[in-house]
Amino acid sequence: MTKEDQDRRQIEGHKKHPMSNFSDSVNRSMVGDLGALAKGGCLTKIITLVIIVCGILMLSQCTN
């Protein structure tokens, strides 16, 4: 399947179900798109890892 076929199928899907696109957008804005963090560059991954490690350390200090 070519890129044009995928684009055409996606556009047809949006025309048939316009509220599903809106619903997906709202859900992503509320929850966040973790895929965007995974696709990021090296710096983004390092910053994300540091934040996660700091969060774990803070939680472990709070439980003691």
mmJSON file of the N, C-alpha and C atoms, coordinates in Angstrom:
{"data_MODEL":{"atom_site":{
"group_PDB":["ATOM","ATOM","ATOM","ATOM","ATOM","ATOM","ATOM","ATOM","ATOM","ATOM","ATOM","ATOM","ATOM","ATOM","ATOM","ATOM","ATOM","ATOM","ATOM","ATOM","ATOM","ATOM","ATOM","ATOM","ATOM","ATOM","ATOM","ATOM","ATOM","ATOM","ATOM","ATOM","ATOM","ATOM","ATOM","ATOM","ATOM","ATOM","ATOM","ATOM","ATOM","ATOM","ATOM","ATOM","ATOM","ATOM","ATOM","ATOM","ATOM","ATOM","ATOM","ATOM","ATOM","ATOM","ATOM","ATOM","ATOM","ATOM","ATOM","ATOM","ATOM","ATOM","ATOM","ATOM","ATOM","ATOM","ATOM","ATOM","ATOM","ATOM","ATOM","ATOM","ATOM","ATOM","ATOM","ATOM","ATOM","ATOM","ATOM","ATOM","ATOM","ATOM","ATOM","ATOM","ATOM","ATOM","ATOM","ATOM","ATOM","ATOM","ATOM","ATOM","ATOM","ATOM","ATOM","ATOM","ATOM","ATOM","ATOM","ATOM","ATOM","ATOM","ATOM","ATOM","ATOM","ATOM","ATOM","ATOM","ATOM","ATOM","ATOM","ATOM","ATOM","ATOM","ATOM","ATOM","ATOM","ATOM","ATOM","ATOM","ATOM","ATOM","ATOM","ATOM","ATOM","ATOM","ATOM","ATOM","ATOM","ATOM","ATOM","ATOM","ATOM","ATOM","ATOM","ATOM","ATOM","ATOM","ATOM","ATOM","ATOM","ATOM","ATOM","ATOM","ATOM","ATOM","ATOM","ATOM","ATOM","ATOM","ATOM","ATOM","ATOM","ATOM","ATOM","ATOM","ATOM","ATOM","ATOM","ATOM","ATOM","ATOM","ATOM","ATOM","ATOM","ATOM","ATOM","ATOM","ATOM","ATOM","ATOM","ATOM","ATOM","ATOM","ATOM","ATOM","ATOM","ATOM","ATOM","ATOM","ATOM","ATOM","ATOM","ATOM","ATOM","ATOM","ATOM","ATOM","ATOM","ATOM","ATOM","ATOM"],
"id":[1,2,3,4,5,6,7,8,9,10,11,12,13,14,15,16,17,18,19,20,21,22,23,24,25,26,27,28,29,30,31,32,33,34,35,36,37,38,39,40,41,42,43,44,45,46,47,48,49,50,51,52,53,54,55,56,57,58,59,60,61,62,63,64,65,66,67,68,69,70,71,72,73,74,75,76,77,78,79,80,81,82,83,84,85,86,87,88,89,90,91,92,93,94,95,96,97,98,99,100,101,102,103,104,105,106,107,108,109,110,111,112,113,114,115,116,117,118,119,120,121,122,123,124,125,126,127,128,129,130,131,132,133,134,135,136,137,138,139,140,141,142,143,144,145,146,147,148,149,150,151,152,153,154,155,156,157,158,159,160,161,162,163,164,165,166,167,168,169,170,171,172,173,174,175,176,177,178,179,180,181,182,183,184,185,186,187,188,189,190,191,192],
"type_symbol":["N","C","C","N","C","C","N","C","C","N","C","C","N","C","C","N","C","C","N","C","C","N","C","C","N","C","C","N","C","C","N","C","C","N","C","C","N","C","C","N","C","C","N","C","C","N","C","C","N","C","C","N","C","C","N","C","C","N","C","C","N","C","C","N","C","C","N","C","C","N","C","C","N","C","C","N","C","C","N","C","C","N","C","C","N","C","C","N","C","C","N","C","C","N","C","C","N","C","C","N","C","C","N","C","C","N","C","C","N","C","C","N","C","C","N","C","C","N","C","C","N","C","C","N","C","C","N","C","C","N","C","C","N","C","C","N","C","C","N","C","C","N","C","C","N","C","C","N","C","C","N","C","C","N","C","C","N","C","C","N","C","C","N","C","C","N","C","C","N","C","C","N","C","C","N","C","C","N","C","C","N","C","C","N","C","C","N","C","C","N","C","C"],
"label_atom_id":["N","CA","C","N","CA","C","N","CA","C","N","CA","C","N","CA","C","N","CA","C","N","CA","C","N","CA","C","N","CA","C","N","CA","C","N","CA","C","N","CA","C","N","CA","C","N","CA","C","N","CA","C","N","CA","C","N","CA","C","N","CA","C","N","CA","C","N","CA","C","N","CA","C","N","CA","C","N","CA","C","N","CA","C","N","CA","C","N","CA","C","N","CA","C","N","CA","C","N","CA","C","N","CA","C","N","CA","C","N","CA","C","N","CA","C","N","CA","C","N","CA","C","N","CA","C","N","CA","C","N","CA","C","N","CA","C","N","CA","C","N","CA","C","N","CA","C","N","CA","C","N","CA","C","N","CA","C","N","CA","C","N","CA","C","N","CA","C","N","CA","C","N","CA","C","N","CA","C","N","CA","C","N","CA","C","N","CA","C","N","CA","C","N","CA","C","N","CA","C","N","CA","C","N","CA","C","N","CA","C","N","CA","C","N","CA","C","N","CA","C","N","CA","C"],
"label_alt_id":[null,null,null,null,null,null,null,null,null,null,null,null,null,null,null,null,null,null,null,null,null,null,null,null,null,null,null,null,null,null,null,null,null,null,null,null,null,null,null,null,null,null,null,null,null,null,null,null,null,null,null,null,null,null,null,null,null,null,null,null,null,null,null,null,null,null,null,null,null,null,null,null,null,null,null,null,null,null,null,null,null,null,null,null,null,null,null,null,null,null,null,null,null,null,null,null,null,null,null,null,null,null,null,null,null,null,null,null,null,null,null,null,null,null,null,null,null,null,null,null,null,null,null,null,null,null,null,null,null,null,null,null,null,null,null,null,null,null,null,null,null,null,null,null,null,null,null,null,null,null,null,null,null,null,null,null,null,null,null,null,null,null,null,null,null,null,null,null,null,null,null,null,null,null,null,null,null,null,null,null,null,null,null,null,null,null,null,null,null,null,null,null],
"label_comp_id":["MET","MET","MET","THR","THR","THR","LYS","LYS","LYS","GLU","GLU","GLU","ASP","ASP","ASP","GLN","GLN","GLN","ASP","ASP","ASP","ARG","ARG","ARG","ARG","ARG","ARG","GLN","GLN","GLN","ILE","ILE","ILE","GLU","GLU","GLU","GLY","GLY","GLY","HIS","HIS","HIS","LYS","LYS","LYS","LYS","LYS","LYS","HIS","HIS","HIS","PRO","PRO","PRO","MET","MET","MET","SER","SER","SER","ASN","ASN","ASN","PHE","PHE","PHE","SER","SER","SER","ASP","ASP","ASP","SER","SER","SER","VAL","VAL","VAL","ASN","ASN","ASN","ARG","ARG","ARG","SER","SER","SER","MET","MET","MET","VAL","VAL","VAL","GLY","GLY","GLY","ASP","ASP","ASP","LEU","LEU","LEU","GLY","GLY","GLY","ALA","ALA","ALA","LEU","LEU","LEU","ALA","ALA","ALA","LYS","LYS","LYS","GLY","GLY","GLY","GLY","GLY","GLY","CYS","CYS","CYS","LEU","LEU","LEU","THR","THR","THR","LYS","LYS","LYS","ILE","ILE","ILE","ILE","ILE","ILE","THR","THR","THR","LEU","LEU","LEU","VAL","VAL","VAL","ILE","ILE","ILE","ILE","ILE","ILE","VAL","VAL","VAL","CYS","CYS","CYS","GLY","GLY","GLY","ILE","ILE","ILE","LEU","LEU","LEU","MET","MET","MET","LEU","LEU","LEU","SER","SER","SER","GLN","GLN","GLN","CYS","CYS","CYS","THR","THR","THR","ASN","ASN","ASN"],
"label_asym_id":["A","A","A","A","A","A","A","A","A","A","A","A","A","A","A","A","A","A","A","A","A","A","A","A","A","A","A","A","A","A","A","A","A","A","A","A","A","A","A","A","A","A","A","A","A","A","A","A","A","A","A","A","A","A","A","A","A","A","A","A","A","A","A","A","A","A","A","A","A","A","A","A","A","A","A","A","A","A","A","A","A","A","A","A","A","A","A","A","A","A","A","A","A","A","A","A","A","A","A","A","A","A","A","A","A","A","A","A","A","A","A","A","A","A","A","A","A","A","A","A","A","A","A","A","A","A","A","A","A","A","A","A","A","A","A","A","A","A","A","A","A","A","A","A","A","A","A","A","A","A","A","A","A","A","A","A","A","A","A","A","A","A","A","A","A","A","A","A","A","A","A","A","A","A","A","A","A","A","A","A","A","A","A","A","A","A","A","A","A","A","A","A"],
"label_entity_id":["1","1","1","1","1","1","1","1","1","1","1","1","1","1","1","1","1","1","1","1","1","1","1","1","1","1","1","1","1","1","1","1","1","1","1","1","1","1","1","1","1","1","1","1","1","1","1","1","1","1","1","1","1","1","1","1","1","1","1","1","1","1","1","1","1","1","1","1","1","1","1","1","1","1","1","1","1","1","1","1","1","1","1","1","1","1","1","1","1","1","1","1","1","1","1","1","1","1","1","1","1","1","1","1","1","1","1","1","1","1","1","1","1","1","1","1","1","1","1","1","1","1","1","1","1","1","1","1","1","1","1","1","1","1","1","1","1","1","1","1","1","1","1","1","1","1","1","1","1","1","1","1","1","1","1","1","1","1","1","1","1","1","1","1","1","1","1","1","1","1","1","1","1","1","1","1","1","1","1","1","1","1","1","1","1","1","1","1","1","1","1","1"],
"label_seq_id":[1,1,1,2,2,2,3,3,3,4,4,4,5,5,5,6,6,6,7,7,7,8,8,8,9,9,9,10,10,10,11,11,11,12,12,12,13,13,13,14,14,14,15,15,15,16,16,16,17,17,17,18,18,18,19,19,19,20,20,20,21,21,21,22,22,22,23,23,23,24,24,24,25,25,25,26,26,26,27,27,27,28,28,28,29,29,29,30,30,30,31,31,31,32,32,32,33,33,33,34,34,34,35,35,35,36,36,36,37,37,37,38,38,38,39,39,39,40,40,40,41,41,41,42,42,42,43,43,43,44,44,44,45,45,45,46,46,46,47,47,47,48,48,48,49,49,49,50,50,50,51,51,51,52,52,52,53,53,53,54,54,54,55,55,55,56,56,56,57,57,57,58,58,58,59,59,59,60,60,60,61,61,61,62,62,62,63,63,63,64,64,64],
"pdbx_PDB_ins_code":[null,null,null,null,null,null,null,null,null,null,null,null,null,null,null,null,null,null,null,null,null,null,null,null,null,null,null,null,null,null,null,null,null,null,null,null,null,null,null,null,null,null,null,null,null,null,null,null,null,null,null,null,null,null,null,null,null,null,null,null,null,null,null,null,null,null,null,null,null,null,null,null,null,null,null,null,null,null,null,null,null,null,null,null,null,null,null,null,null,null,null,null,null,null,null,null,null,null,null,null,null,null,null,null,null,null,null,null,null,null,null,null,null,null,null,null,null,null,null,null,null,null,null,null,null,null,null,null,null,null,null,null,null,null,null,null,null,null,null,null,null,null,null,null,null,null,null,null,null,null,null,null,null,null,null,null,null,null,null,null,null,null,null,null,null,null,null,null,null,null,null,null,null,null,null,null,null,null,null,null,null,null,null,null,null,null,null,null,null,null,null,null],
"Cartn_x":[0.855,0.0,0.899,0.629,1.456,1.005,1.829,1.528,0.256,0.069,-1.135,-2.396,-2.319,-3.474,-3.796,-2.764,-2.978,-3.594,-3.09,-3.642,-5.094,-5.396,-6.765,-7.7,-7.251,-8.073,-8.31,-7.281,-7.418,-8.395,-8.313,-9.227,-10.662,-10.863,-12.209,-12.741,-11.874,-12.285,-12.698,-11.976,-12.325,-13.638,-13.897,-15.154,-16.336,-16.138,-17.228,-17.509,-16.467,-16.605,-15.885,-16.462,-15.752,-15.573,-16.469,-16.346,-15.274,-14.946,-13.889,-12.55,-12.321,-11.085,-11.039,-12.15,-12.216,-12.0,-12.634,-12.495,-11.045,-10.375,-8.965,-8.112,-8.403,-7.627,-7.811,-9.039,-9.308,-8.627,-8.723,-8.09,-6.586,-5.962,-4.515,-4.113,-4.947,-4.586,-4.72,-5.648,-5.827,-4.812,-4.549,-3.673,-2.231,-2.019,-0.663,-0.307,0.607,1.023,2.417,2.499,3.796,4.626,3.97,4.706,5.596,5.176,5.996,7.289,7.231,8.455,9.376,8.803,9.616,10.273,9.625,10.171,11.164,11.285,12.162,13.626,14.432,15.861,16.515,17.816,18.595,18.369,18.361,18.181,16.811,15.78,14.433,14.377,15.016,15.012,15.781,16.887,17.678,16.886,16.249,15.458,14.301,13.626,12.523,13.015,14.152,14.717,15.083,15.666,16.031,14.784,13.725,12.481,11.895,11.911,11.367,12.184,13.512,14.376,14.175,14.098,13.863,12.519,11.508,10.2,10.238,10.948,11.072,11.833,12.908,13.674,12.841,12.059,11.206,10.167,9.576,8.58,9.209,10.425,11.07,11.447,11.783,12.112,10.86,9.745,8.496,7.975,8.271,7.758,8.584,9.799,10.649,10.401],
"Cartn_y":[-1.176,0.0,1.238,2.123,3.32,4.383,5.388,6.507,7.22,7.343,8.013,7.236,5.905,5.081,5.225,5.253,5.426,6.785,7.827,9.17,9.235,8.644,8.659,7.91,6.762,5.979,6.752,7.454,8.233,9.388,10.067,11.178,10.671,9.524,8.948,8.579,8.057,7.719,8.946,10.048,11.291,11.862,11.695,12.191,11.365,10.047,9.175,9.335,9.553,9.632,10.875,12.056,13.279,13.415,12.875,13.023,12.109,11.028,10.153,10.867,11.677,12.456,13.469,14.129,15.095,14.395,13.238,12.469,12.048,11.594,11.213,12.403,13.553,14.756,15.156,15.091,15.45,14.463,13.178,12.167,12.355,12.651,12.845,14.091,15.121,16.348,16.174,15.327,15.115,14.118,13.06,12.0,12.268,12.821,13.017,11.89,12.157,11.176,10.691,9.532,9.001,8.574,8.33,7.982,9.112,10.336,11.484,11.522,11.116,11.059,9.954,8.839,7.722,8.041,8.866,9.217,10.362,10.983,12.138,11.789,12.806,12.612,12.158,12.121,11.642,12.526,13.832,14.751,14.557,14.379,14.164,12.89,11.838,10.569,10.691,11.416,11.6,12.389,13.468,14.293,13.481,12.706,11.868,10.848,10.232,9.25,9.886,11.085,11.786,12.108,12.557,12.877,11.626,10.512,9.267,8.803,8.846,8.417,9.315,10.625,11.551,11.272,10.978,10.656,9.402,8.39,7.152,7.405,8.181,8.491,9.275,10.236,11.018,10.126,9.219,8.317,7.378,6.918,6.015,6.751,8.037,8.818,9.122,9.295,9.599,8.391,7.199,6.005,5.632,6.135,5.789,6.697],
"Cartn_z":[0.0,0.0,0.0,-0.922,-1.038,-0.047,0.079,0.983,0.534,-0.782,-1.298,-0.93,-1.015,-0.641,0.842,1.665,3.104,3.397,2.737,2.943,2.5,1.346,0.832,1.783,2.292,3.222,4.52,4.997,6.226,6.021,4.89,4.602,4.508,3.851,3.756,5.14,5.982,7.344,8.129,7.944,8.641,8.12,6.827,6.269,6.771,6.904,7.352,8.841,9.622,11.079,11.602,11.407,11.808,13.319,14.111,15.564,16.147,15.457,15.974,15.943,14.917,14.846,15.981,16.246,17.343,18.682,18.829,20.068,20.292,19.243,19.366,19.765,19.192,19.513,20.971,21.452,22.847,23.783,23.469,24.32,24.372,23.241,23.224,23.989,23.93,24.635,26.144,26.578,28.013,28.565,27.831,28.31,27.923,26.772,26.261,25.318,24.446,23.46,23.817,24.454,24.858,23.656,22.543,21.332,20.865,21.109,20.726,21.531,22.797,23.597,23.104,22.706,22.233,20.9,20.076,18.77,18.849,19.996,20.136,19.962,19.924,19.768,21.056,21.028,22.17,23.401,23.211,24.335,24.981,24.178,24.708,25.541,25.059,25.792,27.101,27.085,28.307,29.339,28.913,29.832,30.412,29.563,30.031,31.049,30.782,31.707,33.041,33.007,34.243,35.061,34.401,35.106,35.754,35.036,35.586,36.787,36.663,37.767,38.982,38.771,39.892,40.559,39.762,40.321,41.172,40.699,41.476,42.771,42.703,43.912,44.919,44.434,45.332,46.001,45.24,45.82,46.839,46.562,47.52,48.803,48.717,49.908,50.731,50.062,50.772,51.541,51.078,51.744,52.966,53.074,54.235,55.379],
"occupancy":[1.0,1.0,1.0,1.0,1.0,1.0,1.0,1.0,1.0,1.0,1.0,1.0,1.0,1.0,1.0,1.0,1.0,1.0,1.0,1.0,1.0,1.0,1.0,1.0,1.0,1.0,1.0,1.0,1.0,1.0,1.0,1.0,1.0,1.0,1.0,1.0,1.0,1.0,1.0,1.0,1.0,1.0,1.0,1.0,1.0,1.0,1.0,1.0,1.0,1.0,1.0,1.0,1.0,1.0,1.0,1.0,1.0,1.0,1.0,1.0,1.0,1.0,1.0,1.0,1.0,1.0,1.0,1.0,1.0,1.0,1.0,1.0,1.0,1.0,1.0,1.0,1.0,1.0,1.0,1.0,1.0,1.0,1.0,1.0,1.0,1.0,1.0,1.0,1.0,1.0,1.0,1.0,1.0,1.0,1.0,1.0,1.0,1.0,1.0,1.0,1.0,1.0,1.0,1.0,1.0,1.0,1.0,1.0,1.0,1.0,1.0,1.0,1.0,1.0,1.0,1.0,1.0,1.0,1.0,1.0,1.0,1.0,1.0,1.0,1.0,1.0,1.0,1.0,1.0,1.0,1.0,1.0,1.0,1.0,1.0,1.0,1.0,1.0,1.0,1.0,1.0,1.0,1.0,1.0,1.0,1.0,1.0,1.0,1.0,1.0,1.0,1.0,1.0,1.0,1.0,1.0,1.0,1.0,1.0,1.0,1.0,1.0,1.0,1.0,1.0,1.0,1.0,1.0,1.0,1.0,1.0,1.0,1.0,1.0,1.0,1.0,1.0,1.0,1.0,1.0,1.0,1.0,1.0,1.0,1.0,1.0,1.0,1.0,1.0,1.0,1.0,1.0],
"B_iso_or_equiv":[0.0,0.0,0.0,0.0,0.0,0.0,0.0,0.0,0.0,0.0,0.0,0.0,0.0,0.0,0.0,0.0,0.0,0.0,0.0,0.0,0.0,0.0,0.0,0.0,0.0,0.0,0.0,0.0,0.0,0.0,0.0,0.0,0.0,0.0,0.0,0.0,0.0,0.0,0.0,0.0,0.0,0.0,0.0,0.0,0.0,0.0,0.0,0.0,0.0,0.0,0.0,0.0,0.0,0.0,0.0,0.0,0.0,0.0,0.0,0.0,0.0,0.0,0.0,0.0,0.0,0.0,0.0,0.0,0.0,0.0,0.0,0.0,0.0,0.0,0.0,0.0,0.0,0.0,0.0,0.0,0.0,0.0,0.0,0.0,0.0,0.0,0.0,0.0,0.0,0.0,0.0,0.0,0.0,0.0,0.0,0.0,0.0,0.0,0.0,0.0,0.0,0.0,0.0,0.0,0.0,0.0,0.0,0.0,0.0,0.0,0.0,0.0,0.0,0.0,0.0,0.0,0.0,0.0,0.0,0.0,0.0,0.0,0.0,0.0,0.0,0.0,0.0,0.0,0.0,0.0,0.0,0.0,0.0,0.0,0.0,0.0,0.0,0.0,0.0,0.0,0.0,0.0,0.0,0.0,0.0,0.0,0.0,0.0,0.0,0.0,0.0,0.0,0.0,0.0,0.0,0.0,0.0,0.0,0.0,0.0,0.0,0.0,0.0,0.0,0.0,0.0,0.0,0.0,0.0,0.0,0.0,0.0,0.0,0.0,0.0,0.0,0.0,0.0,0.0,0.0,0.0,0.0,0.0,0.0,0.0,0.0,0.0,0.0,0.0,0.0,0.0,0.0],
"pdbx_formal_charge":[null,null,null,null,null,null,null,null,null,null,null,null,null,null,null,null,null,null,null,null,null,null,null,null,null,null,null,null,null,null,null,null,null,null,null,null,null,null,null,null,null,null,null,null,null,null,null,null,null,null,null,null,null,null,null,null,null,null,null,null,null,null,null,null,null,null,null,null,null,null,null,null,null,null,null,null,null,null,null,null,null,null,null,null,null,null,null,null,null,null,null,null,null,null,null,null,null,null,null,null,null,null,null,null,null,null,null,null,null,null,null,null,null,null,null,null,null,null,null,null,null,null,null,null,null,null,null,null,null,null,null,null,null,null,null,null,null,null,null,null,null,null,null,null,null,null,null,null,null,null,null,null,null,null,null,null,null,null,null,null,null,null,null,null,null,null,null,null,null,null,null,null,null,null,null,null,null,null,null,null,null,null,null,null,null,null,null,null,null,null,null,null],
"auth_seq_id":[1,1,1,2,2,2,3,3,3,4,4,4,5,5,5,6,6,6,7,7,7,8,8,8,9,9,9,10,10,10,11,11,11,12,12,12,13,13,13,14,14,14,15,15,15,16,16,16,17,17,17,18,18,18,19,19,19,20,20,20,21,21,21,22,22,22,23,23,23,24,24,24,25,25,25,26,26,26,27,27,27,28,28,28,29,29,29,30,30,30,31,31,31,32,32,32,33,33,33,34,34,34,35,35,35,36,36,36,37,37,37,38,38,38,39,39,39,40,40,40,41,41,41,42,42,42,43,43,43,44,44,44,45,45,45,46,46,46,47,47,47,48,48,48,49,49,49,50,50,50,51,51,51,52,52,52,53,53,53,54,54,54,55,55,55,56,56,56,57,57,57,58,58,58,59,59,59,60,60,60,61,61,61,62,62,62,63,63,63,64,64,64],
"auth_comp_id":["MET","MET","MET","THR","THR","THR","LYS","LYS","LYS","GLU","GLU","GLU","ASP","ASP","ASP","GLN","GLN","GLN","ASP","ASP","ASP","ARG","ARG","ARG","ARG","ARG","ARG","GLN","GLN","GLN","ILE","ILE","ILE","GLU","GLU","GLU","GLY","GLY","GLY","HIS","HIS","HIS","LYS","LYS","LYS","LYS","LYS","LYS","HIS","HIS","HIS","PRO","PRO","PRO","MET","MET","MET","SER","SER","SER","ASN","ASN","ASN","PHE","PHE","PHE","SER","SER","SER","ASP","ASP","ASP","SER","SER","SER","VAL","VAL","VAL","ASN","ASN","ASN","ARG","ARG","ARG","SER","SER","SER","MET","MET","MET","VAL","VAL","VAL","GLY","GLY","GLY","ASP","ASP","ASP","LEU","LEU","LEU","GLY","GLY","GLY","ALA","ALA","ALA","LEU","LEU","LEU","ALA","ALA","ALA","LYS","LYS","LYS","GLY","GLY","GLY","GLY","GLY","GLY","CYS","CYS","CYS","LEU","LEU","LEU","THR","THR","THR","LYS","LYS","LYS","ILE","ILE","ILE","ILE","ILE","ILE","THR","THR","THR","LEU","LEU","LEU","VAL","VAL","VAL","ILE","ILE","ILE","ILE","ILE","ILE","VAL","VAL","VAL","CYS","CYS","CYS","GLY","GLY","GLY","ILE","ILE","ILE","LEU","LEU","LEU","MET","MET","MET","LEU","LEU","LEU","SER","SER","SER","GLN","GLN","GLN","CYS","CYS","CYS","THR","THR","THR","ASN","ASN","ASN"],
"auth_asym_id":["A","A","A","A","A","A","A","A","A","A","A","A","A","A","A","A","A","A","A","A","A","A","A","A","A","A","A","A","A","A","A","A","A","A","A","A","A","A","A","A","A","A","A","A","A","A","A","A","A","A","A","A","A","A","A","A","A","A","A","A","A","A","A","A","A","A","A","A","A","A","A","A","A","A","A","A","A","A","A","A","A","A","A","A","A","A","A","A","A","A","A","A","A","A","A","A","A","A","A","A","A","A","A","A","A","A","A","A","A","A","A","A","A","A","A","A","A","A","A","A","A","A","A","A","A","A","A","A","A","A","A","A","A","A","A","A","A","A","A","A","A","A","A","A","A","A","A","A","A","A","A","A","A","A","A","A","A","A","A","A","A","A","A","A","A","A","A","A","A","A","A","A","A","A","A","A","A","A","A","A","A","A","A","A","A","A","A","A","A","A","A","A"],
"auth_atom_id":["N","CA","C","N","CA","C","N","CA","C","N","CA","C","N","CA","C","N","CA","C","N","CA","C","N","CA","C","N","CA","C","N","CA","C","N","CA","C","N","CA","C","N","CA","C","N","CA","C","N","CA","C","N","CA","C","N","CA","C","N","CA","C","N","CA","C","N","CA","C","N","CA","C","N","CA","C","N","CA","C","N","CA","C","N","CA","C","N","CA","C","N","CA","C","N","CA","C","N","CA","C","N","CA","C","N","CA","C","N","CA","C","N","CA","C","N","CA","C","N","CA","C","N","CA","C","N","CA","C","N","CA","C","N","CA","C","N","CA","C","N","CA","C","N","CA","C","N","CA","C","N","CA","C","N","CA","C","N","CA","C","N","CA","C","N","CA","C","N","CA","C","N","CA","C","N","CA","C","N","CA","C","N","CA","C","N","CA","C","N","CA","C","N","CA","C","N","CA","C","N","CA","C","N","CA","C","N","CA","C","N","CA","C","N","CA","C","N","CA","C","N","CA","C"],
"pdbx_PDB_model_num":[1,1,1,1,1,1,1,1,1,1,1,1,1,1,1,1,1,1,1,1,1,1,1,1,1,1,1,1,1,1,1,1,1,1,1,1,1,1,1,1,1,1,1,1,1,1,1,1,1,1,1,1,1,1,1,1,1,1,1,1,1,1,1,1,1,1,1,1,1,1,1,1,1,1,1,1,1,1,1,1,1,1,1,1,1,1,1,1,1,1,1,1,1,1,1,1,1,1,1,1,1,1,1,1,1,1,1,1,1,1,1,1,1,1,1,1,1,1,1,1,1,1,1,1,1,1,1,1,1,1,1,1,1,1,1,1,1,1,1,1,1,1,1,1,1,1,1,1,1,1,1,1,1,1,1,1,1,1,1,1,1,1,1,1,1,1,1,1,1,1,1,1,1,1,1,1,1,1,1,1,1,1,1,1,1,1,1,1,1,1,1,1]
}}}
